[in-house]
Amino acid sequence: MNTTLTTLLEQKGGSVYTISSTVTVAEAVQEMNAHKVGAVLVMHGLQLAGIFTERDVLRRVVGASLDPKLTPITQVMTANVLTVVPTATVQEVMDVFTEKRCRHLPVMQAGRLVGVISIGDVSRWVANLHRVEAESLRQYIAGGLST
Ligand code: AMP
């Protein structure tokens, strides 16, 4: 749990799906579907302007009966984006997901976007850690029994 996001990003890759702040919701959803991701980052040039996720489609677009083709992304994105640094640990990020009730965190280093960590990335990493630990305990016990 003390592993840093740098390690997770090395394993998953640093690809980040972004859209311009000038697009509509329909275009944003097309991008999310094309890459099979639940969130896209909204960029104003090189600047992070917001985040738009599946939850926003549900609540702020469908729930508010807005037309995706006519709604600018800036109207329904979350502009106040929580970010983390690459030196943050898995435990710290899990705490943010729980406390802030979100499932995506852009990773920023010196003002530059270097990746995105989702709750799915973290739970995959934790599940793998548990598998490895269980296997090493099994081997330890089996070794102890055979001596
Ligand atoms: P999610 O659970 O990630 O689909 O997001 C739930 C809500 O939190 C949505 O309104 C998102 O726009 C918002 N949200 C998701 N990630 C972040 C983030 N890193 N910073 C701020 N808001 C976020």
Backbone and ligand atoms as CSV (ligand in chain L), in Angstrom:
chain,resi,resn,atom,element,x,y,z
A,1,MET,N,N,0.817,-1.218,0.000
A,1,MET,CA,C,0.000,0.000,0.000
A,1,MET,C,C,0.851,1.268,0.000
A,2,ASN,N,N,2.164,1.095,0.275
A,2,ASN,CA,C,3.057,2.258,0.241
A,2,ASN,C,C,3.660,2.481,-1.133
A,3,THR,N,N,3.286,1.620,-2.073
A,3,THR,CA,C,3.768,1.780,-3.450
A,3,THR,C,C,3.245,3.102,-4.005
A,4,THR,N,N,4.081,3.766,-4.784
A,4,THR,CA,C,3.651,5.072,-5.304
A,4,THR,C,C,2.982,4.929,-6.674
A,5,LEU,N,N,2.299,5.997,-7.068
A,5,LEU,CA,C,1.607,5.997,-8.354
A,5,LEU,C,C,2.580,5.891,-9.525
A,6,THR,N,N,3.822,6.312,-9.304
A,6,THR,CA,C,4.840,6.186,-10.360
A,6,THR,C,C,4.914,4.731,-10.814
A,7,THR,N,N,4.906,3.806,-9.850
A,7,THR,CA,C,4.986,2.376,-10.164
A,7,THR,C,C,3.737,1.919,-10.912
A,8,LEU,N,N,2.573,2.348,-10.427
A,8,LEU,CA,C,1.322,1.937,-11.090
A,8,LEU,C,C,1.269,2.468,-12.523
A,9,LEU,N,N,1.720,3.723,-12.698
A,9,LEU,CA,C,1.679,4.322,-14.039
A,9,LEU,C,C,2.674,3.640,-14.976
A,10,GLU,N,N,3.808,3.183,-14.421
A,10,GLU,CA,C,4.782,2.453,-15.246
A,10,GLU,C,C,4.140,1.180,-15.775
A,11,GLN,N,N,3.337,0.528,-14.912
A,11,GLN,CA,C,2.705,-0.735,-15.313
A,11,GLN,C,C,1.552,-0.519,-16.277
A,12,LYS,N,N,0.728,0.487,-16.008
A,12,LYS,CA,C,-0.471,0.646,-16.849
A,12,LYS,C,C,-0.229,1.550,-18.058
A,13,GLY,N,N,0.855,2.331,-18.013
A,13,GLY,CA,C,1.118,3.278,-19.103
A,13,GLY,C,C,0.499,4.617,-18.775
A,14,GLY,N,N,1.070,5.655,-19.354
A,14,GLY,CA,C,0.631,7.010,-18.976
A,14,GLY,C,C,-0.370,7.620,-19.920
A,15,SER,N,N,-1.052,6.768,-20.750
A,15,SER,CA,C,-1.951,7.381,-21.732
A,15,SER,C,C,-3.149,8.038,-21.033
A,16,VAL,N,N,-3.434,9.244,-21.467
A,16,VAL,CA,C,-4.511,10.025,-20.874
A,16,VAL,C,C,-5.439,10.454,-22.003
A,17,TYR,N,N,-6.729,10.196,-21.850
A,17,TYR,CA,C,-7.681,10.585,-22.885
A,17,TYR,C,C,-8.242,11.960,-22.545
A,18,THR,N,N,-8.018,12.892,-23.454
A,18,THR,CA,C,-8.439,14.267,-23.207
A,18,THR,C,C,-9.338,14.760,-24.342
A,19,ILE,N,N,-10.127,15.771,-24.022
A,19,ILE,CA,C,-10.940,16.432,-25.042
A,19,ILE,C,C,-10.753,17.937,-24.878
A,20,SER,N,N,-11.088,18.662,-25.931
A,20,SER,CA,C,-10.971,20.116,-25.849
A,20,SER,C,C,-12.204,20.677,-25.139
A,21,SER,N,N,-12.024,21.791,-24.475
A,21,SER,CA,C,-13.139,22.423,-23.750
A,21,SER,C,C,-14.190,23.001,-24.716
A,22,THR,N,N,-13.931,22.916,-26.024
A,22,THR,CA,C,-14.892,23.469,-26.995
A,22,THR,C,C,-15.882,22.419,-27.511
A,23,VAL,N,N,-15.724,21.140,-27.102
A,23,VAL,CA,C,-16.580,20.092,-27.681
A,23,VAL,C,C,-17.930,20.010,-26.968
A,24,THR,N,N,-18.843,19.254,-27.589
A,24,THR,CA,C,-20.162,19.014,-26.975
A,24,THR,C,C,-20.104,17.715,-26.167
A,25,VAL,N,N,-21.149,17.486,-25.386
A,25,VAL,CA,C,-21.262,16.239,-24.615
A,25,VAL,C,C,-21.253,15.034,-25.564
A,26,ALA,N,N,-21.948,15.137,-26.695
A,26,ALA,CA,C,-22.011,14.009,-27.640
A,26,ALA,C,C,-20.599,13.627,-28.101
A,27,GLU,N,N,-19.777,14.609,-28.390
A,27,GLU,CA,C,-18.403,14.342,-28.834
A,27,GLU,C,C,-17.568,13.737,-27.698
A,28,ALA,N,N,-17.793,14.207,-26.497
A,28,ALA,CA,C,-17.064,13.677,-25.336
A,28,ALA,C,C,-17.416,12.201,-25.114
A,29,VAL,N,N,-18.708,11.897,-25.220
A,29,VAL,CA,C,-19.161,10.511,-25.015
A,29,VAL,C,C,-18.599,9.604,-26.110
A,30,GLN,N,N,-18.546,10.120,-27.341
A,30,GLN,CA,C,-17.946,9.341,-28.441
A,30,GLN,C,C,-16.503,8.967,-28.104
A,31,GLU,N,N,-15.769,9.929,-27.557
A,31,GLU,CA,C,-14.357,9.714,-27.193
A,31,GLU,C,C,-14.254,8.665,-26.067
A,32,MET,N,N,-15.137,8.768,-25.075
A,32,MET,CA,C,-15.119,7.812,-23.956
A,32,MET,C,C,-15.433,6.407,-24.465
A,33,ASN,N,N,-16.419,6.303,-25.346
A,33,ASN,CA,C,-16.788,4.991,-25.884
A,33,ASN,C,C,-15.687,4.417,-26.764
A,34,ALA,N,N,-15.053,5.287,-27.560
A,34,ALA,CA,C,-13.997,4.814,-28.474
A,34,ALA,C,C,-12.854,4.187,-27.686
A,35,HIS,N,N,-12.550,4.757,-26.524
A,35,HIS,CA,C,-11.409,4.255,-25.736
A,35,HIS,C,C,-11.846,3.355,-24.583
A,36,LYS,N,N,-13.156,3.141,-24.467
A,36,LYS,CA,C,-13.709,2.295,-23.387
A,36,LYS,C,C,-13.250,2.778,-22.006
A,37,VAL,N,N,-13.377,4.095,-21.773
A,37,VAL,CA,C,-13.019,4.648,-20.462
A,37,VAL,C,C,-14.222,5.368,-19.855
A,38,GLY,N,N,-14.197,5.509,-18.537
A,38,GLY,CA,C,-15.325,6.101,-17.833
A,38,GLY,C,C,-15.167,7.591,-17.558
A,39,ALA,N,N,-14.037,8.154,-17.994
A,39,ALA,CA,C,-13.816,9.581,-17.738
A,39,ALA,C,C,-12.873,10.163,-18.778
A,40,VAL,N,N,-13.085,11.429,-19.094
A,40,VAL,CA,C,-12.123,12.150,-19.948
A,40,VAL,C,C,-11.769,13.464,-19.267
A,41,LEU,N,N,-10.556,13.901,-19.533
A,41,LEU,CA,C,-10.125,15.177,-18.970
A,41,LEU,C,C,-10.362,16.263,-20.012
A,42,VAL,N,N,-10.875,17.383,-19.545
A,42,VAL,CA,C,-11.202,18.492,-20.450
A,42,VAL,C,C,-10.050,19.494,-20.396
A,43,MET,N,N,-9.489,19.792,-21.587
A,43,MET,CA,C,-8.305,20.649,-21.638
A,43,MET,C,C,-8.647,21.982,-22.302
A,44,HIS,N,N,-8.093,23.017,-21.717
A,44,HIS,CA,C,-8.163,24.341,-22.351
A,44,HIS,C,C,-6.729,24.617,-22.780
A,45,GLY,N,N,-6.415,24.259,-24.010
A,45,GLY,CA,C,-5.008,24.273,-24.432
A,45,GLY,C,C,-4.255,23.222,-23.636
A,46,LEU,N,N,-3.180,23.640,-22.976
A,46,LEU,CA,C,-2.401,22.685,-22.177
A,46,LEU,C,C,-2.892,22.637,-20.730
A,47,GLN,N,N,-3.858,23.490,-20.436
A,47,GLN,CA,C,-4.364,23.639,-19.060
A,47,GLN,C,C,-5.516,22.666,-18.791
A,48,LEU,N,N,-5.476,22.002,-17.633
A,48,LEU,CA,C,-6.577,21.119,-17.237
A,48,LEU,C,C,-7.771,21.984,-16.813
A,49,ALA,N,N,-8.884,21.871,-17.554
A,49,ALA,CA,C,-10.043,22.735,-17.278
A,49,ALA,C,C,-11.145,22.001,-16.525
A,50,GLY,N,N,-11.151,20.660,-16.598
A,50,GLY,CA,C,-12.217,19.925,-15.925
A,50,GLY,C,C,-12.128,18.436,-16.154
A,51,ILE,N,N,-13.089,17.726,-15.546
A,51,ILE,CA,C,-13.189,16.273,-15.741
A,51,ILE,C,C,-14.650,15.951,-16.017
A,52,PHE,N,N,-14.882,14.979,-16.892
A,52,PHE,CA,C,-16.247,14.582,-17.242
A,52,PHE,C,C,-16.300,13.061,-17.184
A,53,THR,N,N,-17.229,12.531,-16.399
A,53,THR,CA,C,-17.291,11.080,-16.196
A,53,THR,C,C,-18.687,10.532,-16.498
A,54,GLU,N,N,-18.762,9.187,-16.505
A,54,GLU,CA,C,-20.052,8.502,-16.737
A,54,GLU,C,C,-21.127,9.025,-15.778
A,55,ARG,N,N,-20.722,9.288,-14.550
A,55,ARG,CA,C,-21.666,9.778,-13.548
A,55,ARG,C,C,-22.293,11.104,-13.975
A,56,ASP,N,N,-21.480,11.949,-14.636
A,56,ASP,CA,C,-21.982,13.246,-15.103
A,56,ASP,C,C,-22.984,13.062,-16.240
A,57,VAL,N,N,-22.725,12.055,-17.094
A,57,VAL,CA,C,-23.674,11.755,-18.177
A,57,VAL,C,C,-25.026,11.411,-17.548
A,58,LEU,N,N,-24.955,10.572,-16.525
A,58,LEU,CA,C,-26.171,10.093,-15.872
A,58,LEU,C,C,-26.933,11.210,-15.164
A,59,ARG,N,N,-26.215,11.961,-14.351
A,59,ARG,CA,C,-26.887,12.946,-13.497
A,59,ARG,C,C,-27.108,14.288,-14.171
A,60,ARG,N,N,-26.037,14.818,-14.786
A,60,ARG,CA,C,-26.138,16.205,-15.272
A,60,ARG,C,C,-26.673,16.307,-16.701
A,61,VAL,N,N,-26.603,15.203,-17.454
A,61,VAL,CA,C,-27.091,15.269,-18.838
A,61,VAL,C,C,-28.434,14.542,-18.942
A,62,VAL,N,N,-28.415,13.217,-18.788
A,62,VAL,CA,C,-29.669,12.449,-18.906
A,62,VAL,C,C,-30.652,12.868,-17.809
A,63,GLY,N,N,-30.142,12.963,-16.578
A,63,GLY,CA,C,-31.002,13.316,-15.433
A,63,GLY,C,C,-31.615,14.695,-15.568
A,64,ALA,N,N,-30.930,15.579,-16.296
A,64,ALA,CA,C,-31.437,16.947,-16.455
A,64,ALA,C,C,-32.101,17.145,-17.827
A,65,SER,N,N,-32.293,16.033,-18.541
A,65,SER,CA,C,-32.930,16.054,-19.877
A,65,SER,C,C,-32.249,17.027,-20.847
A,66,LEU,N,N,-30.919,17.061,-20.839
A,66,LEU,CA,C,-30.195,17.932,-21.775
A,66,LEU,C,C,-29.907,17.170,-23.060
A,67,ASP,N,N,-29.851,17.894,-24.179
A,67,ASP,CA,C,-29.522,17.264,-25.456
A,67,ASP,C,C,-27.999,17.212,-25.593
A,68,PRO,N,N,-27.410,16.001,-25.650
A,68,PRO,CA,C,-25.944,15.876,-25.696
A,68,PRO,C,C,-25.314,16.614,-26.873
A,69,LYS,N,N,-26.060,16.684,-27.995
A,69,LYS,CA,C,-25.493,17.328,-29.192
A,69,LYS,C,C,-25.465,18.849,-29.057
A,70,LEU,N,N,-26.298,19.366,-28.162
A,70,LEU,CA,C,-26.385,20.829,-28.021
A,70,LEU,C,C,-25.731,21.347,-26.738
A,71,THR,N,N,-25.303,20.410,-25.889
A,71,THR,CA,C,-24.768,20.851,-24.594
A,71,THR,C,C,-23.242,20.942,-24.625
A,72,PRO,N,N,-22.700,22.130,-24.358
A,72,PRO,CA,C,-21.240,22.257,-24.298
A,72,PRO,C,C,-20.703,21.494,-23.076
A,73,ILE,N,N,-19.567,20.879,-23.257
A,73,ILE,CA,C,-18.993,20.067,-22.174
A,73,ILE,C,C,-18.729,20.913,-20.926
A,74,THR,N,N,-18.393,22.183,-21.143
A,74,THR,CA,C,-18.072,23.060,-20.006
A,74,THR,C,C,-19.274,23.268,-19.077
A,75,GLN,N,N,-20.479,23.036,-19.621
A,75,GLN,CA,C,-21.700,23.230,-18.818
A,75,GLN,C,C,-21.910,22.093,-17.808
A,76,VAL,N,N,-21.367,20.910,-18.110
A,76,VAL,CA,C,-21.684,19.733,-17.275
A,76,VAL,C,C,-20.449,19.041,-16.688
A,77,MET,N,N,-19.255,19.551,-16.995
A,77,MET,CA,C,-18.033,18.944,-16.425
A,77,MET,C,C,-17.868,19.432,-14.976
A,78,THR,N,N,-16.961,18.797,-14.241
A,78,THR,CA,C,-16.581,19.316,-12.929
A,78,THR,C,C,-15.308,20.128,-13.135
A,79,ALA,N,N,-15.404,21.436,-12.831
A,79,ALA,CA,C,-14.269,22.318,-13.132
A,79,ALA,C,C,-13.203,22.291,-12.036
A,80,ASN,N,N,-13.659,21.993,-10.828
A,80,ASN,CA,C,-12.715,22.013,-9.706
A,80,ASN,C,C,-12.107,20.613,-9.537
A,81,VAL,N,N,-11.058,20.323,-10.314
A,81,VAL,CA,C,-10.539,18.946,-10.382
A,81,VAL,C,C,-9.552,18.655,-9.259
A,82,LEU,N,N,-9.783,17.541,-8.589
A,82,LEU,CA,C,-8.827,17.062,-7.583
A,82,LEU,C,C,-7.734,16.311,-8.325
A,83,THR,N,N,-6.491,16.584,-7.992
A,83,THR,CA,C,-5.388,15.875,-8.658
A,83,THR,C,C,-4.452,15.304,-7.611
A,84,VAL,N,N,-3.591,14.400,-8.044
A,84,VAL,CA,C,-2.577,13.843,-7.137
A,84,VAL,C,C,-1.210,13.927,-7.808
A,85,VAL,N,N,-0.169,13.775,-6.993
A,85,VAL,CA,C,1.200,13.791,-7.530
A,85,VAL,C,C,1.681,12.344,-7.681
A,86,PRO,N,N,2.656,12.099,-8.549
A,86,PRO,CA,C,3.111,10.714,-8.776
A,86,PRO,C,C,3.700,10.055,-7.533
A,87,THR,N,N,4.124,10.870,-6.552
A,87,THR,CA,C,4.715,10.288,-5.336
A,87,THR,C,C,3.646,9.885,-4.314
A,88,ALA,N,N,2.369,10.150,-4.609
A,88,ALA,CA,C,1.286,9.717,-3.708
A,88,ALA,C,C,1.266,8.189,-3.681
A,89,THR,N,N,0.888,7.628,-2.528
A,89,THR,CA,C,0.863,6.166,-2.396
A,89,THR,C,C,-0.528,5.614,-2.740
A,90,VAL,N,N,-0.559,4.310,-2.965
A,90,VAL,CA,C,-1.829,3.627,-3.244
A,90,VAL,C,C,-2.805,3.870,-2.087
A,91,GLN,N,N,-2.308,3.791,-0.855
A,91,GLN,CA,C,-3.176,3.999,0.309
A,91,GLN,C,C,-3.770,5.413,0.304
A,92,GLU,N,N,-2.935,6.403,0.015
A,92,GLU,CA,C,-3.411,7.798,0.006
A,92,GLU,C,C,-4.501,8.004,-1.053
A,93,VAL,N,N,-4.276,7.393,-2.215
A,93,VAL,CA,C,-5.241,7.545,-3.302
A,93,VAL,C,C,-6.557,6.836,-2.961
A,94,MET,N,N,-6.452,5.657,-2.322
A,94,MET,CA,C,-7.672,4.949,-1.901
A,94,MET,C,C,-8.463,5.810,-0.915
A,95,ASP,N,N,-7.750,6.509,-0.046
A,95,ASP,CA,C,-8.424,7.384,0.927
A,95,ASP,C,C,-9.148,8.529,0.215
A,96,VAL,N,N,-8.507,9.093,-0.818
A,96,VAL,CA,C,-9.152,10.194,-1.568
A,96,VAL,C,C,-10.413,9.677,-2.255
A,97,PHE,N,N,-10.322,8.499,-2.920
A,97,PHE,CA,C,-11.496,7.923,-3.590
A,97,PHE,C,C,-12.650,7.763,-2.600
A,98,THR,N,N,-12.326,7.281,-1.401
A,98,THR,CA,C,-13.374,7.038,-0.399
A,98,THR,C,C,-13.947,8.350,0.128
A,99,GLU,N,N,-13.074,9.263,0.507
A,99,GLU,CA,C,-13.534,10.517,1.128
A,99,GLU,C,C,-14.250,11.430,0.141
A,100,LYS,N,N,-13.734,11.501,-1.077
A,100,LYS,CA,C,-14.278,12.467,-2.049
A,100,LYS,C,C,-15.326,11.844,-2.965
A,101,ARG,N,N,-15.548,10.546,-2.819
A,101,ARG,CA,C,-16.565,9.838,-3.611
A,101,ARG,C,C,-16.386,10.051,-5.112
A,102,CYS,N,N,-15.137,9.930,-5.571
A,102,CYS,CA,C,-14.905,9.957,-7.009
A,102,CYS,C,C,-14.068,8.729,-7.365
A,103,ARG,N,N,-13.956,8.446,-8.678
A,103,ARG,CA,C,-13.276,7.216,-9.091
A,103,ARG,C,C,-12.135,7.463,-10.062
A,104,HIS,N,N,-11.816,8.755,-10.262
A,104,HIS,CA,C,-10.741,9.093,-11.206
A,104,HIS,C,C,-9.889,10.221,-10.645
A,105,LEU,N,N,-8.578,10.078,-10.750
A,105,LEU,CA,C,-7.686,11.145,-10.298
A,105,LEU,C,C,-6.588,11.397,-11.327
A,106,PRO,N,N,-6.578,12.601,-11.923
A,106,PRO,CA,C,-5.467,12.958,-12.797
A,106,PRO,C,C,-4.172,13.055,-11.980
A,107,VAL,N,N,-3.082,12.594,-12.566
A,107,VAL,CA,C,-1.789,12.666,-11.882
A,107,VAL,C,C,-1.006,13.809,-12.532
A,108,MET,N,N,-0.611,14.792,-11.707
A,108,MET,CA,C,0.058,15.984,-12.226
A,108,MET,C,C,1.456,16.093,-11.627
A,109,GLN,N,N,2.394,16.438,-12.500
A,109,GLN,CA,C,3.762,16.668,-12.023
A,109,GLN,C,C,4.235,17.997,-12.595
A,110,ALA,N,N,4.592,18.911,-11.729
A,110,ALA,CA,C,5.051,20.246,-12.131
A,110,ALA,C,C,4.083,20.886,-13.137
A,111,GLY,N,N,2.784,20.794,-12.821
A,111,GLY,CA,C,1.775,21.420,-13.673
A,111,GLY,C,C,1.484,20.671,-14.959
A,112,ARG,N,N,2.110,19.496,-15.149
A,112,ARG,CA,C,1.907,18.739,-16.386
A,112,ARG,C,C,1.146,17.449,-16.075
A,113,LEU,N,N,0.203,17.125,-16.943
A,113,LEU,CA,C,-0.592,15.912,-16.772
A,113,LEU,C,C,0.253,14.694,-17.176
A,114,VAL,N,N,0.489,13.760,-16.232
A,114,VAL,CA,C,1.342,12.616,-16.581
A,114,VAL,C,C,0.584,11.282,-16.569
A,115,GLY,N,N,-0.699,11.322,-16.175
A,115,GLY,CA,C,-1.473,10.083,-16.191
A,115,GLY,C,C,-2.795,10.255,-15.482
A,116,VAL,N,N,-3.573,9.166,-15.477
A,116,VAL,CA,C,-4.832,9.145,-14.721
A,116,VAL,C,C,-4.869,7.823,-13.967
A,117,ILE,N,N,-5.274,7.886,-12.705
A,117,ILE,CA,C,-5.447,6.662,-11.919
A,117,ILE,C,C,-6.928,6.529,-11.598
A,118,SER,N,N,-7.482,5.352,-11.898
A,118,SER,CA,C,-8.895,5.127,-11.586
A,118,SER,C,C,-9.001,4.133,-10.431
A,119,ILE,N,N,-10.189,4.068,-9.867
A,119,ILE,CA,C,-10.427,3.129,-8.776
A,119,ILE,C,C,-10.201,1.695,-9.289
A,120,GLY,N,N,-10.474,1.489,-10.589
A,120,GLY,CA,C,-10.238,0.168,-11.193
A,120,GLY,C,C,-8.756,-0.184,-11.214
A,121,ASP,N,N,-7.903,0.792,-11.555
A,121,ASP,CA,C,-6.450,0.550,-11.565
A,121,ASP,C,C,-5.979,0.145,-10.171
A,122,VAL,N,N,-6.493,0.869,-9.160
A,122,VAL,CA,C,-6.050,0.614,-7.786
A,122,VAL,C,C,-6.557,-0.746,-7.307
A,123,SER,N,N,-7.820,-1.075,-7.591
A,123,SER,CA,C,-8.327,-2.368,-7.095
A,123,SER,C,C,-7.646,-3.524,-7.813
A,124,ARG,N,N,-7.297,-3.366,-9.091
A,124,ARG,CA,C,-6.532,-4.412,-9.800
A,124,ARG,C,C,-5.179,-4.605,-9.140
A,125,TRP,N,N,-4.539,-3.492,-8.789
A,125,TRP,CA,C,-3.207,-3.563,-8.194
A,125,TRP,C,C,-3.284,-4.240,-6.818
A,126,VAL,N,N,-4.289,-3.874,-6.015
A,126,VAL,CA,C,-4.440,-4.459,-4.670
A,126,VAL,C,C,-4.754,-5.955,-4.778
A,127,ALA,N,N,-5.633,-6.325,-5.719
A,127,ALA,CA,C,-5.987,-7.743,-5.895
A,127,ALA,C,C,-4.737,-8.537,-6.263
A,128,ASN,N,N,-3.903,-7.979,-7.121
A,128,ASN,CA,C,-2.682,-8.669,-7.529
A,128,ASN,C,C,-1.714,-8.803,-6.360
A,129,LEU,N,N,-1.618,-7.748,-5.563
A,129,LEU,CA,C,-0.741,-7.775,-4.382
A,129,LEU,C,C,-1.185,-8.896,-3.440
A,130,HIS,N,N,-2.504,-9.019,-3.214
A,130,HIS,CA,C,-3.023,-10.062,-2.324
A,130,HIS,C,C,-2.730,-11.450,-2.884
A,131,ARG,N,N,-2.847,-11.605,-4.218
A,131,ARG,CA,C,-2.545,-12.895,-4.846
A,131,ARG,C,C,-1.093,-13.286,-4.600
A,132,VAL,N,N,-0.195,-12.315,-4.796
A,132,VAL,CA,C,1.242,-12.572,-4.637
A,132,VAL,C,C,1.547,-12.915,-3.176
A,133,GLU,N,N,0.953,-12.146,-2.248
A,133,GLU,CA,C,1.198,-12.388,-0.814
A,133,GLU,C,C,0.672,-13.760,-0.400
A,134,ALA,N,N,-0.518,-14.123,-0.888
A,134,ALA,CA,C,-1.116,-15.419,-0.534
A,134,ALA,C,C,-0.233,-16.550,-1.055
A,135,GLU,N,N,0.261,-16.397,-2.282
A,135,GLU,CA,C,1.116,-17.434,-2.871
A,135,GLU,C,C,2.406,-17.583,-2.065
A,136,SER,N,N,2.991,-16.437,-1.657
A,136,SER,CA,C,4.250,-16.534,-0.920
A,136,SER,C,C,4.017,-17.144,0.462
A,137,LEU,N,N,2.856,-16.874,1.090
A,137,LEU,CA,C,2.527,-17.513,2.372
A,137,LEU,C,C,2.326,-19.020,2.197
A,138,ARG,N,N,1.639,-19.401,1.079
A,138,ARG,CA,C,1.420,-20.834,0.805
A,138,ARG,C,C,2.758,-21.552,0.672
A,139,GLN,N,N,3.692,-20.908,-0.054
A,139,GLN,CA,C,5.004,-21.534,-0.267
A,139,GLN,C,C,5.769,-21.625,1.049
A,140,TYR,N,N,5.641,-20.572,1.883
A,140,TYR,CA,C,6.323,-20.548,3.181
A,140,TYR,C,C,5.813,-21.678,4.068
A,141,ILE,N,N,4.467,-21.837,4.107
A,141,ILE,CA,C,3.850,-22.879,4.952
A,141,ILE,C,C,4.225,-24.264,4.405
A,142,ALA,N,N,4.140,-24.421,3.093
A,142,ALA,CA,C,4.492,-25.723,2.485
A,142,ALA,C,C,5.938,-26.048,2.771
A,143,GLY,N,N,6.824,-25.069,2.702
A,143,GLY,CA,C,8.258,-25.263,2.980
A,143,GLY,C,C,8.464,-25.670,4.426
A,144,GLY,N,N,7.708,-24.982,5.346
A,144,GLY,CA,C,7.819,-25.271,6.777
A,144,GLY,C,C,7.359,-26.683,7.074
A,145,LEU,N,N,6.293,-27.134,6.392
A,145,LEU,CA,C,5.751,-28.459,6.671
A,145,LEU,C,C,6.676,-29.557,6.161
A,146,SER,N,N,7.419,-29.262,5.082
A,146,SER,CA,C,8.249,-30.325,4.496
A,146,SER,C,C,9.567,-30.487,5.222
A,147,THR,N,N,9.933,-29.561,6.148
A,147,THR,CA,C,11.236,-29.727,6.840
A,147,THR,C,C,11.064,-30.437,8.179
L,1,AMP,P1,P,-16.672,9.337,-10.821
L,1,AMP,O1,O,-17.037,8.555,-9.605
L,1,AMP,O2,O,-15.182,9.458,-11.005
L,1,AMP,O3,O,-17.385,8.893,-12.063
L,1,AMP,O4,O,-17.120,10.853,-10.548
L,1,AMP,C1,C,-18.186,11.235,-9.694
L,1,AMP,C2,C,-18.316,12.764,-9.726
L,1,AMP,O5,O,-17.092,13.369,-9.278
L,1,AMP,C3,C,-18.552,13.361,-11.114
L,1,AMP,O6,O,-19.351,14.526,-10.977
L,1,AMP,C4,C,-17.172,13.738,-11.615
L,1,AMP,O7,O,-17.148,14.827,-12.534
L,1,AMP,C5,C,-16.486,14.123,-10.322
L,1,AMP,N1,N,-15.071,13.773,-10.339
L,1,AMP,C6,C,-14.502,12.611,-10.751
L,1,AMP,N2,N,-13.177,12.646,-10.608
L,1,AMP,C7,C,-12.900,13.869,-10.104
L,1,AMP,C8,C,-11.706,14.542,-9.744
L,1,AMP,N3,N,-10.518,13.962,-9.829
L,1,AMP,N4,N,-11.804,15.807,-9.260
L,1,AMP,C9,C,-13.011,16.414,-9.121
L,1,AMP,N5,N,-14.164,15.831,-9.446
L,1,AMP,C10,C,-14.125,14.587,-9.928
